[in-house]
Amino acid sequence: MRVTDKLTRDERREIEALLVSEIERLERTPGLFDSDENGDSPEWSDNPVNDSAGTPSPSAIMQKIGQYQALTDALQRLHTGTYGRCLYCGELITASRLLVIPETEHCRKCRSFS
């Protein structure tokens, strides 16, 4: 595993592409950003996974919204220059960890605190 003080330019591009790709994939999730004409959330199915139209359940939607927020936050950190530092201890996060979990906010040492 490689520890680095900075991501290479290619690694930053790869991570940005991963983040954007996952954000776009989640944006296509049925029911994630849907609302009726009054702006209210859609009616939820009792099915724990998907209703007959393929819309995820409320718990699945909440999980996906959390993923979406983590990804958009990571993209924002990447653009503002704060990406790659642990939010708890401030240490650099390994490039290998960032390439596997690009939305991570914590180093391996601090991940158990999140």
C-alpha positions as CSV (number, residue, x, y, z in Angstrom):
1,M,0.0,0.0,0.0
2,R,1.4,3.4,-1.0
3,V,1.3,6.3,1.4
4,T,1.8,9.7,-0.3
5,D,1.8,13.3,0.8
6,K,-0.1,14.1,-2.4
7,L,-2.2,12.4,-5.0
8,T,-0.7,12.4,-8.5
9,R,-2.5,14.4,-11.1
10,D,-3.7,11.1,-12.7
11,E,-5.0,9.8,-9.4
12,R,-6.9,13.0,-8.8
13,R,-8.4,12.7,-12.3
14,E,-9.3,9.1,-11.7
15,I,-10.9,9.9,-8.3
16,E,-12.9,12.8,-9.8
17,A,-14.2,10.6,-12.6
18,L,-15.2,7.9,-10.1
19,L,-17.0,10.5,-7.9
20,V,-18.8,12.1,-10.9
21,S,-19.8,8.7,-12.3
22,E,-21.2,7.5,-9.0
23,I,-23.1,10.8,-8.5
24,E,-24.6,10.5,-12.0
25,R,-25.6,6.9,-11.3
26,L,-27.4,7.8,-8.1
27,E,-29.1,10.8,-9.8
28,R,-30.7,8.2,-12.2
29,T,-32.2,6.2,-9.2
30,P,-36.0,6.1,-9.5
31,G,-37.6,7.9,-6.6
32,L,-34.4,9.5,-5.3
33,F,-35.2,13.1,-6.3
34,D,-38.8,12.5,-7.4
35,S,-41.6,14.6,-5.9
36,D,-45.2,15.2,-6.9
37,E,-46.5,18.4,-8.3
38,N,-46.7,19.9,-4.8
39,G,-43.1,19.1,-4.1
40,D,-44.0,16.4,-1.6
41,S,-42.1,13.1,-1.5
42,P,-43.7,10.2,-3.4
43,E,-45.9,7.7,-1.7
44,W,-43.7,4.8,-0.5
45,S,-44.4,1.2,-1.2
46,D,-44.5,-1.4,1.7
47,N,-42.1,-3.5,-0.3
48,P,-38.7,-3.4,1.5
49,V,-36.7,-3.3,-1.7
50,N,-38.6,-2.0,-4.8
51,D,-42.2,-1.4,-5.7
52,S,-43.7,-2.7,-8.9
53,A,-42.4,0.4,-10.7
54,G,-38.8,-0.3,-9.5
55,T,-38.8,2.5,-7.0
56,P,-36.5,1.7,-4.0
57,S,-38.1,1.5,-0.5
58,P,-37.8,4.5,1.9
59,S,-34.9,2.9,3.7
60,A,-33.1,2.2,0.4
61,I,-33.7,5.8,-0.7
62,M,-32.3,7.2,2.6
63,Q,-29.2,5.0,2.2
64,K,-28.7,6.3,-1.4
65,I,-29.3,9.9,-0.3
66,G,-26.5,9.4,2.3
67,Q,-24.2,7.9,-0.4
68,Y,-25.1,10.8,-2.7
69,Q,-24.3,13.4,0.0
70,A,-20.9,11.7,0.8
71,L,-20.0,11.7,-2.9
72,T,-20.9,15.3,-3.5
73,D,-19.1,16.4,-0.3
74,A,-16.0,14.5,-1.5
75,L,-16.2,16.2,-4.9
76,Q,-16.5,19.6,-3.2
77,R,-13.4,18.8,-1.0
78,L,-11.5,17.7,-4.1
79,H,-12.3,21.1,-5.8
80,T,-11.5,23.2,-2.7
81,G,-8.2,21.4,-2.0
82,T,-9.1,19.8,1.3
83,Y,-9.6,16.3,-0.2
84,G,-7.5,13.5,1.1
85,R,-7.1,14.7,4.8
86,C,-8.8,12.9,7.6
87,L,-11.6,15.0,9.1
88,Y,-10.7,13.6,12.6
89,C,-7.0,13.7,12.9
90,G,-6.0,15.8,9.9
91,E,-3.5,13.2,8.7
92,L,-3.2,12.3,5.0
93,I,-5.4,9.5,3.8
94,T,-3.5,6.9,1.7
95,A,-3.9,7.2,-2.0
96,S,-4.8,3.5,-2.2
97,R,-7.7,4.0,0.3
98,L,-9.0,7.1,-1.7
99,L,-8.9,5.1,-4.9
100,V,-11.0,2.3,-3.4
101,I,-13.4,4.5,-1.3
102,P,-13.2,8.0,-3.0
103,E,-15.8,9.4,-0.7
104,T,-14.0,8.5,2.5
105,E,-13.5,11.3,5.0
106,H,-11.3,9.3,7.4
107,C,-7.9,7.6,7.5
108,R,-7.8,3.9,8.4
109,K,-6.8,4.7,12.0
110,C,-9.8,7.0,12.5
111,R,-12.4,5.1,10.5
112,S,-13.7,3.3,13.5
113,F,-14.7,6.6,15.1
114,S,-17.1,7.6,12.2
